């Protein structure tokens, strides 16, 4: 059988270490009857073990070569040939008649943020996500306020779910060997923060605007939004910088400005 050659533009780094594979799959808390969806199976490093554990299992793969390879080695596995960034998570959950999906995968590092935001947008339809990404990105997801790593991703993710950095992954277990460290993180959507009622697009706009000028006080960085809302910032918020606000603080600020 022909061995797949990694394609750099697709961000392909194939996982090869059996111990790491077992550890990643073992981090998924899905029950046997749950529907599990794998992002970017590639050569099927995780796929074989996942297919053995879960009767309801689907993979999403962009690379047609990998799709053909998976059909050959695991003919009974359902593989969707498509772009995960265009995948309708909510529609798929309804189509499969399930309330929530469990997601797992080794994310292409160059589109990690885009995939994360697509998962956050489908938070109501997800139970969990166990995903591997660049270590520095994983650290940002779990970062606390007033730290260098705390930013847009930190607030967005911590608002939608409960992230936990599980373990680092050596660059030596991949082919080709990536230039960056990796880590596996679990996003728990089953215990979401209390429903805030905030408009997600409005909240994201405020977060992005604040952190895009993170050295400035919120009085300055959010001046255009404040003018649009027609309501001044609270006195205890105006002199602060974006990194000083918790995810809940941003929610309360978004609600305050939206009600203006």
N, C-alpha and C positions, 0 to 999 in steps of 0.2 A: 504494500500500500504506500502511495506517495506521501512523503512527509511534507507538511505545510511549511513554507518559508514565510517567516513573519514579515508583514508589510508595515514599514515605518510610518507611513501617512495615516494608518489606521490605529497607530499606537499599540501595536501587538507585541506583548511580552508574554510568552507562554509559560505558565506555572508547571514545574516539573517534579517538585518534591512531594512524595506521598504523605509524609507526616504533616506538612503544611496543609495539604489538601484535606486530610481528615480533620484537622483542627478547625479549618474554615467551615466545612460542612457541619461539624459538630457544634458550631456556635449558633446555628439556626435553631430557634426554639419552636418551629412549626411542628404541629402534630401530624401523624401519619396521613390523616384524611385531608389535610390542608392543601390548597393549591399553591405550588411553589413556581416562581418564574425566575429563570437565570438570565442575567444580562451578559452578552458576549461570551459564549462558551468556548469559542476558539477551537482548540484541538480536543476539547472534552475532558480536561483535567478534573473539573468538579462534576461534570455532567454524569459520568458513569455512576459515581457514588450517590448523587442526588436521585437519579432514576431508580436506583435500588431501594432507596429509603421512602420515596414518595410516589404513590400511584398516580397522583394528579400533578404532572410536571410539564413545564413548557420552557423552551429556550428561545431567546431572541438574538439573532446573529445577522450582521450586515454583510460579512464576507461570504460570497457565494461558494468559494472553495471550502470554507469551513462547514457550511451547510451540507454540501455534498459529502464531506468527510464524516460528519456526524451521522448522516443517513446510512453510511456504510458500516460504521462501527457500532451504532446504536439504532437500528432500524425502527424500533418501537417508540423512540422518543419523539415527541412533537416539537418540531423546530419551526419557528416563524422567521422567514427571510425578510428582514426589514431593519429600519433605522430606529433605535430605541428612543431617540429624541422626538420621533413622530408617533410613538406608540401611545395608544389611548388606554391608559391604565383603568380608568373608570368604566369605559365601554367594555373592556375585556372582562372585568369583574362581573358586570351585569350579564354579559354573554355567557359566562361560565356559571352563572347563578351562585356566586359566592359573595359574602359580605366584605371580606378582606383578603388581600393577597400577601404572600410572603415572598420577598425578593432577595436574591443573592447574586453576587458577581464580582469579577475582577474588572474594575472600570478602566476604560482607556483614559489615561491621565490627562490628555489634552482636552477632553470634554467632561471632566469630572463635575465641574460646577454646573454645567447645563443639565447633566443627568440628575444631579442632586435637586435642582430646582424643579425639574419635572416630577420627581418623586414627592417633593413637598406640596406641589399643586394637587397631587392625588392622595394626600394624607388620609382623607376619610375612607379611602378604599384599600389602605395598606395596614397590615398587622405589624410587620417588621421588615427591615432591610439589613442584611449582613453583606457589607461591601468592602472591597480592598481598594485603597487609593494611596496617593503619595502621602508619606508620613506628615509632612508639614501641613497639608490640607486637613488631614484627620485631626491634628492638634488644634487647628482653628475651629473646627466644629464643636469641640468641647471646652474651648477657652473661656475663662471667666472675665468679667468686666475689669477694666484698668490694667489689662495685660497687652503686650505687643501683638499677640496672635488674635486677640478679640476683634471681630469685624463683622462685615455684612453676613457672611456665611454663619458665623456664630449665632447671631441674633435670629436669623431666618430659621435655622435648623432647630435651635433650642425653643423657639416659639411653637414649632409644629410637632415636635416629638422629643424624646429623651435619648440623646446620643451617649454612647459609651465607647471609648477607645479600648478595644479588647487586647490586642497584642501587636508588636512590630513584626515585620516580615523582612528577612534578609534579601538583599538584591541578588544573592548567589543562587536562589532557588528558581530563577527565571532564565528563559532563553528567548532573545538575547538578554544579557544582564543589563538592567536599566541603570541610569546614572543617578537615580534618586532612591532614597529609602521608601519603604511601603509600610502600611499598617492596615489592620482590619478593624472596622468600626461597626457597631450595631446601633441602628436607629429603631427605637421602640415607639411605634405609632399607636399601640393598643392602649397606652396610658397617656393620652395626649393632655396637655395643659387644659385648664378650664376654658370652655368656649368663651371667647372674648367678644365676638360680634363685630370685630373690626374687619373692614374691607381689605383683603390680602394685597390687592394691587396698590392701594393707598398706603398701607403699612410698608410695603417694599420700597415704594417711592421715597418715603421719609428716611428709611434706613440707608438706602443707597446715597441719597443726597447728603445725609449727615456724615457718612464715612468717606465719601469722595473728597471731603475737605476736613479730614479728621483732626488736623492741627488747629482748626478754627473753633471758636465757641459756637454752640448751636444758634445763638442769636445771629451770627453771621452766616453760618453754613446753610441754615434753613430760612434765610430772609425772604427768598422768593416764594417758598411754600407758605410762610406766615402771611405774606402780603396777599397771596391767593386766597387763603382761608379768611382773611380779614379779622384776625384775632391774635393778640400778642401772646408770646410764649409766657408760661408761668415764670415768676421771678426766680424760683428755685431751680429752674431748668435752663434758662437762657444763658447763664455764664458757664455752663458745663460743656465738655466736649463729648463727642459721640461715644467714645470708649468708656465713659463714666455711667452710661445708662444701661440697665439690665434689659433683657428682652421684654419683661413686663412693663418697664418704664416706657419703652418704645410703643407698646400697645396702648398704654394710657395716653401717651402724647398723641398718637394717631387718632384715637377716639375723641380727644379734646379738640383737635384741629378740624376733624371731620364734622363735628357738631356745630362748628362756627357758622 
